[in-house]
Amino acid sequence: MCFNSAPFAPRFKINPTLLSILLATTIAGVISITAAAVFSFTLLSKVVDRMVSLSVGILLSTSLLHALPEAFESKADTHTLFATLLAGLLGFFLLEKMAILRHSHHYEGDGHGHAHGHDAHEAGRAGWMILVGDGLHNFTDGILIAAAFLADPKLGLVTGLAIIAHEIPQEIGDFIVLLNAGFSRTRAYVYNLLCSLMAIVGGLVGYLTLGRGMEAIPYVLVFASSGFIYIAVSDLMPQMQRRATVRETIPQVLLIALGVVLVLFLTSQTQTHGH
């Protein structure tokens, strides 16, 4: 007796739009992370201390001139957005406090046998916090890619390219922070690459729950921005203030300005494509 098992065989049909979203978020993350790593580890690795200033310019301008305006131009309630910003700043403050209590029970030269400079690296506690903010930012990028593909596949491709363009300078800033905090190159690259996976999660969430997911974007953007602002103001700028001579201050100001101009330029190029 011959049985036709075809009707009983499971049929898996991959939605082309979903596949495009997952591929776009994966490729965008890998390309932006790798490009930023190559640039940071080759050209900037020997001048990490100076490049902290560039990172400050990138983080602040990404937050204050790109992400926050995008959030506040939405239909979200302004008071709730400001409350989210406040909650984010206080939340990162408490997270840093927890890190201090857990890791910094000593000081340089206290006899605990740490290598010289260990506490200088401990002072850069922003390393893991930047990863939290970056993961949230990547999550919102994934949702935006999903929304673009659902509207028009061509718009999805353009949006993916736009995200790569604006992510590269931000990721360079992230790598500088991680190197400054004592992360090895390999560890910094792997952690940033793992954070880029949040874009895939965001793309999937955006595809499955587009309406409700889109409503949450402004609040996620504000929370992620609060992390970038907190890191720049509480961790990186105090490091820069320790070098108060005119000879050190002029390059700091120029590099901050370069970071701002870089983000402004890339933002102006990508806004016309709907991101």
CYANA upper distance limits for C-alpha pairs under 8 A (distance plus 0.5 A):
  5 SER  CA      9 ALA  CA      6.70
 14 ILE  CA     18 LEU  CA      8.09
 14 ILE  CA     19 LEU  CA      7.49
 15 ASN  CA     19 LEU  CA      6.69
 16 PRO  CA     20 SER  CA      6.57
 17 THR  CA     21 ILE  CA      6.73
 17 THR  CA    149 PHE  CA      7.29
 17 THR  CA    150 LEU  CA      7.54
 17 THR  CA    153 PRO  CA      8.26
 18 LEU  CA     22 LEU  CA      6.73
 18 LEU  CA    204 LEU  CA      8.08
 18 LEU  CA    207 TYR  CA      7.46
 19 LEU  CA     23 LEU  CA      6.58
 20 SER  CA     24 ALA  CA      6.43
 20 SER  CA    149 PHE  CA      8.18
 21 ILE  CA     25 THR  CA      6.62
 21 ILE  CA    145 ILE  CA      7.15
 21 ILE  CA    146 ALA  CA      6.15
 21 ILE  CA    149 PHE  CA      7.24
 21 ILE  CA    156 GLY  CA      8.42
 21 ILE  CA    200 ILE  CA      8.48
 21 ILE  CA    203 GLY  CA      6.64
 21 ILE  CA    204 LEU  CA      8.20
 22 LEU  CA     26 THR  CA      6.62
 22 LEU  CA    200 ILE  CA      6.35
 22 LEU  CA    203 GLY  CA      7.05
 22 LEU  CA    204 LEU  CA      7.77
 23 LEU  CA     27 ILE  CA      6.50
 24 ALA  CA     28 ALA  CA      6.36
 24 ALA  CA    145 ILE  CA      8.11
 24 ALA  CA    157 LEU  CA      7.93
 24 ALA  CA    160 GLY  CA      6.75
 25 THR  CA     29 GLY  CA      6.60
 25 THR  CA    142 GLY  CA      6.47
 25 THR  CA    145 ILE  CA      7.64
 25 THR  CA    160 GLY  CA      7.77
 25 THR  CA    199 ALA  CA      6.13
 25 THR  CA    200 ILE  CA      5.83
 25 THR  CA    203 GLY  CA      7.31
 26 THR  CA     30 VAL  CA      6.71
 26 THR  CA    196 SER  CA      8.20
 26 THR  CA    197 LEU  CA      7.54
 26 THR  CA    199 ALA  CA      7.81
 26 THR  CA    200 ILE  CA      6.71
 27 ILE  CA     31 ILE  CA      6.45
 28 ALA  CA     32 SER  CA      6.57
 28 ALA  CA    160 GLY  CA      6.73
 28 ALA  CA    161 LEU  CA      7.79
 28 ALA  CA    163 ILE  CA      7.64
 28 ALA  CA    164 ILE  CA      6.03
 29 GLY  CA     33 ILE  CA      6.52
 29 GLY  CA    164 ILE  CA      7.90
 29 GLY  CA    193 LEU  CA      7.84
 29 GLY  CA    196 SER  CA      5.60
 29 GLY  CA    197 LEU  CA      7.78
 29 GLY  CA    199 ALA  CA      7.69
 30 VAL  CA     34 THR  CA      6.43
 30 VAL  CA    193 LEU  CA      7.32
 30 VAL  CA    196 SER  CA      7.76
 31 ILE  CA     35 ALA  CA      6.42
 31 ILE  CA    164 ILE  CA      7.65
 32 SER  CA     36 ALA  CA      6.55
 32 SER  CA    164 ILE  CA      5.88
 32 SER  CA    165 ALA  CA      8.17
 32 SER  CA    167 GLU  CA      6.54
 32 SER  CA    168 ILE  CA      5.49
 32 SER  CA    171 GLU  CA      7.75
 33 ILE  CA     37 ALA  CA      6.54
 33 ILE  CA    168 ILE  CA      7.42
 33 ILE  CA    171 GLU  CA      6.89
 33 ILE  CA    189 TYR  CA      7.97
 33 ILE  CA    192 ASN  CA      7.37
 33 ILE  CA    193 LEU  CA      6.90
 33 ILE  CA    196 SER  CA      8.22
 34 THR  CA     38 VAL  CA      6.62
 34 THR  CA    189 TYR  CA      8.38
 35 ALA  CA     39 PHE  CA      6.78
 35 ALA  CA    168 ILE  CA      7.27
 36 ALA  CA     40 SER  CA      6.44
 36 ALA  CA    168 ILE  CA      5.90
 36 ALA  CA    169 PRO  CA      7.53
 36 ALA  CA    171 GLU  CA      6.24
 36 ALA  CA    172 ILE  CA      5.42
 36 ALA  CA    175 PHE  CA      8.12
 37 ALA  CA     41 PHE  CA      6.25
 37 ALA  CA    171 GLU  CA      8.44
 37 ALA  CA    172 ILE  CA      7.44
 37 ALA  CA    175 PHE  CA      7.48
 37 ALA  CA    189 TYR  CA      7.21
 38 VAL  CA     42 THR  CA      6.44
 39 PHE  CA     43 LEU  CA      6.16
 39 PHE  CA     44 LEU  CA      7.34
 39 PHE  CA    172 ILE  CA      7.97
 40 SER  CA     44 LEU  CA      5.28
 40 SER  CA     45 SER  CA      6.40
 40 SER  CA    172 ILE  CA      6.55
 40 SER  CA    175 PHE  CA      7.19
 40 SER  CA    176 ILE  CA      7.51
 41 PHE  CA     45 SER  CA      5.31
 41 PHE  CA    185 ARG  CA      7.67
 44 LEU  CA     48 VAL  CA      6.57
 44 LEU  CA     51 MET  CA      7.54
 47 VAL  CA     51 MET  CA      6.67
 48 VAL  CA     52 VAL  CA      6.80
 48 VAL  CA    176 ILE  CA      6.72
 48 VAL  CA    179 LEU  CA      7.64
 48 VAL  CA    180 ASN  CA      6.90
 49 ASP  CA     53 SER  CA      8.46
 49 ASP  CA    180 ASN  CA      7.51
 50 ARG  CA     54 LEU  CA      8.08
 50 ARG  CA    251 PRO  CA      8.25
 50 ARG  CA    252 GLN  CA      7.52
 51 MET  CA     55 SER  CA      6.79
 51 MET  CA    176 ILE  CA      7.19
 51 MET  CA    255 LEU  CA      7.83
 52 VAL  CA     56 VAL  CA      6.80
 52 VAL  CA    173 GLY  CA      8.30
 52 VAL  CA    176 ILE  CA      6.87
 52 VAL  CA    177 VAL  CA      7.34
 52 VAL  CA    180 ASN  CA      8.12
 52 VAL  CA    236 LEU  CA      7.17
 52 VAL  CA    240 MET  CA      8.37
 53 SER  CA     57 GLY  CA      7.00
 53 SER  CA    236 LEU  CA      8.31
 53 SER  CA    237 MET  CA      8.31
 53 SER  CA    240 MET  CA      7.85
 53 SER  CA    252 GLN  CA      5.80
 53 SER  CA    253 VAL  CA      7.92
 53 SER  CA    255 LEU  CA      6.06
 53 SER  CA    256 ILE  CA      5.74
 54 LEU  CA     58 ILE  CA      6.76
 54 LEU  CA    173 GLY  CA      7.58
 54 LEU  CA    252 GLN  CA      8.21
 54 LEU  CA    255 LEU  CA      5.24
 54 LEU  CA    256 ILE  CA      5.36
 54 LEU  CA    257 ALA  CA      8.25
 54 LEU  CA    258 LEU  CA      7.22
 54 LEU  CA    259 GLY  CA      5.59
 55 SER  CA     59 LEU  CA      6.48
 55 SER  CA    170 GLN  CA      8.47
 55 SER  CA    172 ILE  CA      7.98
 55 SER  CA    173 GLY  CA      4.74
 55 SER  CA    174 ASP  CA      7.78
 55 SER  CA    176 ILE  CA      7.14
 55 SER  CA    177 VAL  CA      7.68
 55 SER  CA    232 ALA  CA      8.40
 55 SER  CA    256 ILE  CA      7.88
 55 SER  CA    259 GLY  CA      7.32
 56 VAL  CA     60 LEU  CA      6.50
 56 VAL  CA    173 GLY  CA      8.07
 56 VAL  CA    232 ALA  CA      5.84
 56 VAL  CA    236 LEU  CA      7.37
 56 VAL  CA    237 MET  CA      7.80
 56 VAL  CA    256 ILE  CA      6.67
 56 VAL  CA    259 GLY  CA      7.95
 57 GLY  CA     61 SER  CA      6.44
 57 GLY  CA    255 LEU  CA      7.76
 57 GLY  CA    256 ILE  CA      4.66
 57 GLY  CA    257 ALA  CA      6.80
 57 GLY  CA    258 LEU  CA      7.62
 57 GLY  CA    259 GLY  CA      4.86
 57 GLY  CA    260 VAL  CA      5.54
 58 ILE  CA     62 THR  CA      6.32
 58 ILE  CA    169 PRO  CA      7.44
 58 ILE  CA    170 GLN  CA      6.64
 58 ILE  CA    173 GLY  CA      6.78
 58 ILE  CA    256 ILE  CA      7.95
 58 ILE  CA    259 GLY  CA      5.06
 58 ILE  CA    260 VAL  CA      6.21
 58 ILE  CA    262 LEU  CA      8.12
 58 ILE  CA    263 VAL  CA      6.93
 59 LEU  CA     63 SER  CA      6.70
 59 LEU  CA    170 GLN  CA      7.24
 59 LEU  CA    173 GLY  CA      7.33
 59 LEU  CA    228 PHE  CA      6.12
 59 LEU  CA    229 ILE  CA      7.28
 59 LEU  CA    232 ALA  CA      7.21
 60 LEU  CA     64 LEU  CA      6.31
 60 LEU  CA     65 LEU  CA      8.31
 60 LEU  CA    228 PHE  CA      7.36
 60 LEU  CA    229 ILE  CA      6.34
 60 LEU  CA    232 ALA  CA      7.41
 60 LEU  CA    260 VAL  CA      8.31
 61 SER  CA     65 LEU  CA      5.53
 61 SER  CA     66 HIS  CA      7.36
 61 SER  CA    259 GLY  CA      8.10
 61 SER  CA    260 VAL  CA      5.88
 61 SER  CA    263 VAL  CA      7.04
 61 SER  CA    264 LEU  CA      8.14
 62 THR  CA     66 HIS  CA      5.64
 62 THR  CA     67 ALA  CA      6.68
 62 THR  CA    170 GLN  CA      7.86
 62 THR  CA    225 SER  CA      8.47
 62 THR  CA    260 VAL  CA      8.49
 62 THR  CA    263 VAL  CA      6.89
 63 SER  CA     67 ALA  CA      5.47
 63 SER  CA     68 LEU  CA      6.23
 63 SER  CA    225 SER  CA      5.42
 63 SER  CA    226 SER  CA      8.28
 63 SER  CA    228 PHE  CA      7.31
 63 SER  CA    229 ILE  CA      7.42
 64 LEU  CA     68 LEU  CA      6.00
 64 LEU  CA     69 PRO  CA      7.45
 64 LEU  CA    225 SER  CA      8.28
 65 LEU  CA     69 PRO  CA      6.75
 65 LEU  CA    264 LEU  CA      8.13
 66 HIS  CA     70 GLU  CA      6.66
 66 HIS  CA    267 THR  CA      7.60
 67 ALA  CA     71 ALA  CA      6.77
 67 ALA  CA    221 LEU  CA      6.51
 67 ALA  CA    222 VAL  CA      7.64
 67 ALA  CA    225 SER  CA      7.32
 68 LEU  CA     72 PHE  CA      6.61
 68 LEU  CA    221 LEU  CA      7.33
 68 LEU  CA    222 VAL  CA      6.43
 68 LEU  CA    225 SER  CA      7.48
 69 PRO  CA     73 GLU  CA      6.40
 70 GLU  CA     74 SER  CA      7.17
 70 GLU  CA    218 PRO  CA      7.87
 71 ALA  CA     76 ALA  CA      8.08
 71 ALA  CA     81 LEU  CA      8.47
 71 ALA  CA    217 ILE  CA      8.01
 71 ALA  CA    218 PRO  CA      4.74
 71 ALA  CA    219 TYR  CA      7.65
 71 ALA  CA    221 LEU  CA      6.95
 71 ALA  CA    222 VAL  CA      7.22
 72 PHE  CA     76 ALA  CA      7.50
 72 PHE  CA     78 THR  CA      7.15
 72 PHE  CA     81 LEU  CA      7.93
 72 PHE  CA    218 PRO  CA      7.70
 74 SER  CA    218 PRO  CA      7.48
 76 ALA  CA     80 THR  CA      8.19
 76 ALA  CA     81 LEU  CA      7.71
 76 ALA  CA    215 GLU  CA      8.12
 76 ALA  CA    218 PRO  CA      7.36
 77 ASP  CA     81 LEU  CA      6.81
 78 THR  CA     82 PHE  CA      6.79
 79 HIS  CA     83 ALA  CA      6.62
 80 THR  CA     84 THR  CA      6.59
 81 LEU  CA     85 LEU  CA      6.74
 81 LEU  CA    218 PRO  CA      8.09
 81 LEU  CA    219 TYR  CA      6.71
 81 LEU  CA    222 VAL  CA      7.31
 82 PHE  CA     86 LEU  CA      6.70
 83 ALA  CA     87 ALA  CA      6.55
 84 THR  CA     88 GLY  CA      6.49
 84 THR  CA    219 TYR  CA      7.16
 84 THR  CA    222 VAL  CA      7.14
 84 THR  CA    223 PHE  CA      6.72
 85 LEU  CA     89 LEU  CA      6.76
 85 LEU  CA    222 VAL  CA      6.24
 85 LEU  CA    223 PHE  CA      6.32
 85 LEU  CA    225 SER  CA      8.31
 85 LEU  CA    226 SER  CA      6.17
 86 LEU  CA     90 LEU  CA      6.70
 86 LEU  CA    226 SER  CA      8.27
 87 ALA  CA     91 GLY  CA      6.28
 87 ALA  CA    223 PHE  CA      8.43
 88 GLY  CA     92 PHE  CA      6.62
 88 GLY  CA    222 VAL  CA      8.49
 88 GLY  CA    223 PHE  CA      5.74
 88 GLY  CA    224 ALA  CA      8.28
 88 GLY  CA    226 SER  CA      5.80
 88 GLY  CA    227 GLY  CA      7.18
 89 LEU  CA     93 PHE  CA      6.72
 89 LEU  CA    226 SER  CA      5.86
 89 LEU  CA    227 GLY  CA      7.11
 89 LEU  CA    230 TYR  CA      6.67
 90 LEU  CA     94 LEU  CA      6.75
 91 GLY  CA     95 LEU  CA      6.67
 92 PHE  CA     96 GLU  CA      6.57
 92 PHE  CA    129 MET  CA      8.03
 92 PHE  CA    227 GLY  CA      6.90
 92 PHE  CA    230 TYR  CA      7.64
 93 PHE  CA     97 LYS  CA      6.73
 93 PHE  CA    230 TYR  CA      8.31
 94 LEU  CA     98 MET  CA      6.73
 95 LEU  CA     99 ALA  CA      6.86
 96 GLU  CA    100 ILE  CA      6.71
 96 GLU  CA    125 ARG  CA      7.60
 96 GLU  CA    126 ALA  CA      8.36
 96 GLU  CA    129 MET  CA      8.47
 97 LYS  CA    101 LEU  CA      6.75
 98 MET  CA    102 ARG  CA      6.62
 99 ALA  CA    103 HIS  CA      6.41
 99 ALA  CA    104 SER  CA      8.13
 99 ALA  CA    125 ARG  CA      7.97
100 ILE  CA    104 SER  CA      5.49
100 ILE  CA    105 HIS  CA      8.08
101 LEU  CA    105 HIS  CA      7.15
103 HIS  CA    122 GLU  CA      8.32
104 SER  CA    122 GLU  CA      7.73
106 HIS  CA    110 ASP  CA      6.85
106 HIS  CA    112 HIS  CA      8.05
107 TYR  CA    119 ASP  CA      7.21
108 GLU  CA    116 HIS  CA      7.98
108 GLU  CA    117 GLY  CA      8.04
108 GLU  CA    118 HIS  CA      8.05
108 GLU  CA    119 ASP  CA      6.43
109 GLY  CA    116 HIS  CA      8.42
114 HIS  CA    118 HIS  CA      6.67
117 GLY  CA    121 HIS  CA      7.11
118 HIS  CA    122 GLU  CA      6.88
119 ASP  CA    123 ALA  CA      6.49
120 ALA  CA    124 GLY  CA      7.45
121 HIS  CA    125 ARG  CA      8.10
121 HIS  CA    180 ASN  CA      7.71
121 HIS  CA    181 ALA  CA      5.59
121 HIS  CA    182 GLY  CA      5.74
122 GLU  CA    181 ALA  CA      7.43
122 GLU  CA    182 GLY  CA      8.43
123 ALA  CA    181 ALA  CA      7.85
123 ALA  CA    235 ASP  CA      8.34
124 GLY  CA    177 VAL  CA      8.38
124 GLY  CA    180 ASN  CA      7.07
124 GLY  CA    181 ALA  CA      4.78
124 GLY  CA    182 GLY  CA      8.03
124 GLY  CA    235 ASP  CA      7.13
124 GLY  CA    236 LEU  CA      8.37
125 ARG  CA    129 MET  CA      8.03
125 ARG  CA    181 ALA  CA      6.89
125 ARG  CA    235 ASP  CA      7.96
126 ALA  CA    130 ILE  CA      6.43
126 ALA  CA    177 VAL  CA      7.64
126 ALA  CA    178 LEU  CA      8.21
126 ALA  CA    181 ALA  CA      7.43
126 ALA  CA    231 ILE  CA      6.41
126 ALA  CA    235 ASP  CA      7.01
127 GLY  CA    131 LEU  CA      7.40
127 GLY  CA    177 VAL  CA      6.54
127 GLY  CA    178 LEU  CA      5.28
127 GLY  CA    181 ALA  CA      5.99
127 GLY  CA    183 PHE  CA      8.20
128 TRP  CA    132 VAL  CA      7.23
128 TRP  CA    178 LEU  CA      8.28
129 MET  CA    133 GLY  CA      7.03
129 MET  CA    227 GLY  CA      7.69
129 MET  CA    231 ILE  CA      8.09
130 ILE  CA    134 ASP  CA      6.46
130 ILE  CA    174 ASP  CA      7.11
130 ILE  CA    177 VAL  CA      8.17
130 ILE  CA    178 LEU  CA      8.50
130 ILE  CA    227 GLY  CA      7.44
130 ILE  CA    228 PHE  CA      7.29
130 ILE  CA    231 ILE  CA      7.66
131 LEU  CA    135 GLY  CA      6.46
131 LEU  CA    174 ASP  CA      8.37
131 LEU  CA    191 TYR  CA      8.00
131 LEU  CA    192 ASN  CA      7.38
131 LEU  CA    195 CYS  CA      7.17
132 VAL  CA    136 LEU  CA      6.96
132 VAL  CA    195 CYS  CA      8.47
132 VAL  CA    224 ALA  CA      8.38
132 VAL  CA    227 GLY  CA      8.32
133 GLY  CA    137 HIS  CA      6.73
133 GLY  CA    223 PHE  CA      8.22
133 GLY  CA    224 ALA  CA      5.11
133 GLY  CA    225 SER  CA      7.67
133 GLY  CA    227 GLY  CA      5.86
133 GLY  CA    228 PHE  CA      7.02
134 ASP  CA    138 ASN  CA      6.60
134 ASP  CA    195 CYS  CA      7.23
134 ASP  CA    224 ALA  CA      7.52
135 GLY  CA    139 PHE  CA      6.70
135 GLY  CA    195 CYS  CA      5.27
135 GLY  CA    196 SER  CA      7.08
135 GLY  CA    197 LEU  CA      8.50
135 GLY  CA    198 MET  CA      6.21
135 GLY  CA    199 ALA  CA      8.32
136 LEU  CA    140 THR  CA      7.03
136 LEU  CA    198 MET  CA      7.71
136 LEU  CA    220 VAL  CA      7.17
136 LEU  CA    221 LEU  CA      8.04
136 LEU  CA    223 PHE  CA      8.49
136 LEU  CA    224 ALA  CA      6.18
137 HIS  CA    141 ASP  CA      6.90
137 HIS  CA    220 VAL  CA      7.96
137 HIS  CA    221 LEU  CA      6.93
137 HIS  CA    224 ALA  CA      6.32
138 ASN  CA    142 GLY  CA      6.76
138 ASN  CA    195 CYS  CA      7.82
138 ASN  CA    196 SER  CA      6.54
138 ASN  CA    197 LEU  CA      8.31
138 ASN  CA    198 MET  CA      6.11
138 ASN  CA    199 ALA  CA      5.15
138 ASN  CA    202 GLY  CA      8.03
139 PHE  CA    143 ILE  CA      7.04
139 PHE  CA    198 MET  CA      5.34
139 PHE  CA    199 ALA  CA      4.96
139 PHE  CA    200 ILE  CA      7.89
139 PHE  CA    201 VAL  CA      7.02
139 PHE  CA    202 GLY  CA      4.92
139 PHE  CA    203 GLY  CA      8.05
140 THR  CA    144 LEU  CA      6.76
140 THR  CA    199 ALA  CA      7.54
140 THR  CA    202 GLY  CA      6.61
140 THR  CA    217 ILE  CA      6.56
140 THR  CA    220 VAL  CA      7.41
140 THR  CA    221 LEU  CA      7.41
141 ASP  CA    145 ILE  CA      6.70
141 ASP  CA    163 ILE  CA      7.61
141 ASP  CA    199 ALA  CA      6.48
141 ASP  CA    202 GLY  CA      7.57
141 ASP  CA    203 GLY  CA      8.33
142 GLY  CA    146 ALA  CA      6.74
142 GLY  CA    198 MET  CA      7.93
142 GLY  CA    199 ALA  CA      4.62
142 GLY  CA    200 ILE  CA      6.39
142 GLY  CA    201 VAL  CA      7.44
142 GLY  CA    202 GLY  CA      4.75
142 GLY  CA    203 GLY  CA      4.60
142 GLY  CA    204 LEU  CA      8.22
142 GLY  CA    206 GLY  CA      7.82
143 ILE  CA    147 ALA  CA      6.70
143 ILE  CA    199 ALA  CA      7.98
143 ILE  CA    202 GLY  CA      5.23
143 ILE  CA    203 GLY  CA      5.22
143 ILE  CA    204 LEU  CA      8.10
143 ILE  CA    205 VAL  CA      7.31
143 ILE  CA    206 GLY  CA      5.07
143 ILE  CA    207 TYR  CA      8.12
143 ILE  CA    210 LEU  CA      8.49
143 ILE  CA    213 GLY  CA      7.87
143 ILE  CA    214 MET  CA      7.72
143 ILE  CA    217 ILE  CA      8.35
144 LEU  CA    148 ALA  CA      6.70
144 LEU  CA    159 THR  CA      8.39
144 LEU  CA    203 GLY  CA      7.99
144 LEU  CA    206 GLY  CA      8.02
144 LEU  CA    275 HIS  CA      8.09
145 ILE  CA    149 PHE  CA      6.74
145 ILE  CA    156 GLY  CA      6.30
145 ILE  CA    159 THR  CA      6.72
145 ILE  CA    160 GLY  CA      6.78
145 ILE  CA    203 GLY  CA      6.95
146 ALA  CA    150 LEU  CA      6.66
146 ALA  CA    156 GLY  CA      7.81
146 ALA  CA    202 GLY  CA      8.49
146 ALA  CA    203 GLY  CA      5.54
146 ALA  CA    204 LEU  CA      7.98
146 ALA  CA    206 GLY  CA      5.99
146 ALA  CA    207 TYR  CA      6.18
147 ALA  CA    151 ALA  CA      6.77
147 ALA  CA    156 GLY  CA      8.25
147 ALA  CA    206 GLY  CA      7.07
147 ALA  CA    207 TYR  CA      7.76
147 ALA  CA    210 LEU  CA      7.50
148 ALA  CA    152 ASP  CA      6.57
148 ALA  CA    153 PRO  CA      7.59
148 ALA  CA    155 LEU  CA      6.03
148 ALA  CA    156 GLY  CA      4.97
148 ALA  CA    159 THR  CA      7.31
149 PHE  CA    153 PRO  CA      5.05
149 PHE  CA    154 LYS  CA      7.83
149 PHE  CA    155 LEU  CA      6.84
149 PHE  CA    156 GLY  CA      4.64
149 PHE  CA    157 LEU  CA      8.04
150 LEU  CA    156 GLY  CA      8.25
150 LEU  CA    207 TYR  CA      8.21
151 ALA  CA    155 LEU  CA      7.82
151 ALA  CA    156 GLY  CA      8.34
152 ASP  CA    156 GLY  CA      6.79
153 PRO  CA    157 LEU  CA      6.93
154 LYS  CA    158 VAL  CA      6.89
155 LEU  CA    159 THR  CA      6.48
155 LEU  CA    273 HIS  CA      8.17
156 GLY  CA    160 GLY  CA      6.64
157 LEU  CA    161 LEU  CA      6.88
158 VAL  CA    162 ALA  CA      6.63
158 VAL  CA    273 HIS  CA      7.17
159 THR  CA    163 ILE  CA      6.60
159 THR  CA    273 HIS  CA      7.13
159 THR  CA    274 GLY  CA      7.57
159 THR  CA    275 HIS  CA      6.71
160 GLY  CA    164 ILE  CA      6.85
161 LEU  CA    165 ALA  CA      6.79
162 ALA  CA    166 HIS  CA      6.90
162 ALA  CA    270 THR  CA      5.79
162 ALA  CA    273 HIS  CA      7.87
162 ALA  CA    275 HIS  CA      7.55
163 ILE  CA    167 GLU  CA      6.29
163 ILE  CA    270 THR  CA      8.49
163 ILE  CA    275 HIS  CA      8.17
164 ILE  CA    168 ILE  CA      6.69
165 ALA  CA    169 PRO  CA      8.32
165 ALA  CA    266 LEU  CA      7.12
165 ALA  CA    270 THR  CA      8.32
166 HIS  CA    170 GLN  CA      7.41
166 HIS  CA    263 VAL  CA      7.57
166 HIS  CA    266 LEU  CA      6.36
166 HIS  CA    267 THR  CA      7.20
166 HIS  CA    270 THR  CA      8.29
167 GLU  CA    171 GLU  CA      6.40
168 ILE  CA    172 ILE  CA      6.67
169 PRO  CA    173 GLY  CA      6.86
169 PRO  CA    262 LEU  CA      7.96
169 PRO  CA    263 VAL  CA      7.66
170 GLN  CA    174 ASP  CA      6.83
171 GLU  CA    175 PHE  CA      6.59
172 ILE  CA    176 ILE  CA      6.72
173 GLY  CA    177 VAL  CA      6.83
174 ASP  CA    178 LEU  CA      6.73
175 PHE  CA    179 LEU  CA      6.56
175 PHE  CA    188 ALA  CA      7.07
175 PHE  CA    189 TYR  CA      8.32
176 ILE  CA    180 ASN  CA      6.47
177 VAL  CA    181 ALA  CA      6.61
178 LEU  CA    182 GLY  CA      7.01
178 LEU  CA    183 PHE  CA      5.90
178 LEU  CA    188 ALA  CA      6.64
179 LEU  CA    183 PHE  CA      5.51
179 LEU  CA    184 SER  CA      7.07
179 LEU  CA    185 ARG  CA      7.61
179 LEU  CA    188 ALA  CA      7.70
183 PHE  CA    187 ARG  CA      6.59
183 PHE  CA    188 ALA  CA      6.26
184 SER  CA    188 ALA  CA      6.52
185 ARG  CA    189 TYR  CA      6.62
186 THR  CA    190 VAL  CA      6.61
187 ARG  CA    191 TYR  CA      6.51
188 ALA  CA    192 ASN  CA      6.59
189 TYR  CA    193 LEU  CA      6.49
190 VAL  CA    194 LEU  CA      6.67
191 TYR  CA    195 CYS  CA      6.79
192 ASN  CA    196 SER  CA      6.81
193 LEU  CA    197 LEU  CA      7.41
194 LEU  CA    198 MET  CA      8.16
196 SER  CA    200 ILE  CA      8.13
197 LEU  CA    201 VAL  CA      7.18
198 MET  CA    202 GLY  CA      6.56
199 ALA  CA    203 GLY  CA      6.56
200 ILE  CA    204 LEU  CA      6.75
201 VAL  CA    205 VAL  CA      6.64
202 GLY  CA    206 GLY  CA      6.41
203 GLY  CA    207 TYR  CA      6.62
204 LEU  CA    208 LEU  CA      6.71
205 VAL  CA    209 THR  CA      6.29
205 VAL  CA    210 LEU  CA      7.76
205 VAL  CA    213 GLY  CA      7.31
206 GLY  CA    210 LEU  CA      5.13
206 GLY  CA    213 GLY  CA      6.17
206 GLY  CA    214 MET  CA      7.64
209 THR  CA    213 GLY  CA      5.96
210 LEU  CA    214 MET  CA      6.31
211 GLY  CA    215 GLU  CA      7.18
212 ARG  CA    216 ALA  CA      7.26
213 GLY  CA    217 ILE  CA      7.28
216 ALA  CA    220 VAL  CA      6.86
217 ILE  CA    221 LEU  CA      6.56
218 PRO  CA    222 VAL  CA      6.70
219 TYR  CA    223 PHE  CA      6.67
220 VAL  CA    224 ALA  CA      6.58
221 LEU  CA    225 SER  CA      6.54
222 VAL  CA    226 SER  CA      6.67
223 PHE  CA    227 GLY  CA      7.19
224 ALA  CA    228 PHE  CA      7.15
225 SER  CA    229 ILE  CA      6.60
226 SER  CA    230 TYR  CA      6.47
227 GLY  CA    231 ILE  CA      6.62
228 PHE  CA    232 ALA  CA      6.71
229 ILE  CA    233 VAL  CA      6.55
230 TYR  CA    234 SER  CA      6.13
230 TYR  CA    235 ASP  CA      8.11
231 ILE  CA    235 ASP  CA      5.78
231 ILE  CA    236 LEU  CA      7.02
232 ALA  CA    236 LEU  CA      5.49
232 ALA  CA    237 MET  CA      6.51
233 VAL  CA    237 MET  CA      5.89
233 VAL  CA    238 PRO  CA      7.81
234 SER  CA    238 PRO  CA      7.00
235 ASP  CA    239 GLN  CA      7.23
236 LEU  CA    240 MET  CA      7.05
237 MET  CA    241 GLN  CA      6.71
238 PRO  CA    242 ARG  CA      7.20
239 GLN  CA    243 ARG  CA      8.17
240 MET  CA    244 ALA  CA      8.31
240 MET  CA    252 GLN  CA      8.13
243 ARG  CA    248 GLU  CA      6.56
243 ARG  CA    249 THR  CA      7.62
244 ALA  CA    248 GLU  CA      7.17
244 ALA  CA    249 THR  CA      6.83
245 THR  CA    249 THR  CA      6.55
246 VAL  CA    250 ILE  CA      6.59
247 ARG  CA    251 PRO  CA      7.92
248 GLU  CA    252 GLN  CA      7.04
249 THR  CA    253 VAL  CA      6.71
250 ILE  CA    254 LEU  CA      6.73
251 PRO  CA    255 LEU  CA      6.51
252 GLN  CA    256 ILE  CA      6.67
253 VAL  CA    257 ALA  CA      6.67
254 LEU  CA    258 LEU  CA      6.63
255 LEU  CA    259 GLY  CA      6.73
256 ILE  CA    260 VAL  CA      6.86
257 ALA  CA    261 VAL  CA      6.62
258 LEU  CA    262 LEU  CA      6.50
259 GLY  CA    263 VAL  CA      6.87
260 VAL  CA    264 LEU  CA      6.62
261 VAL  CA    265 PHE  CA      6.47
262 LEU  CA    266 LEU  CA      6.81
263 VAL  CA    267 THR  CA      6.37
264 LEU  CA    268 SER  CA      6.56
265 PHE  CA    269 GLN  CA      6.86
266 LEU  CA    270 THR  CA      6.74
267 THR  CA    271 GLN  CA      6.44
268 SER  CA    272 THR  CA      7.78
269 GLN  CA    273 HIS  CA      8.43
270 THR  CA    274 GLY  CA      7.66
270 THR  CA    275 HIS  CA      6.75
271 GLN  CA    275 HIS  CA      5.86
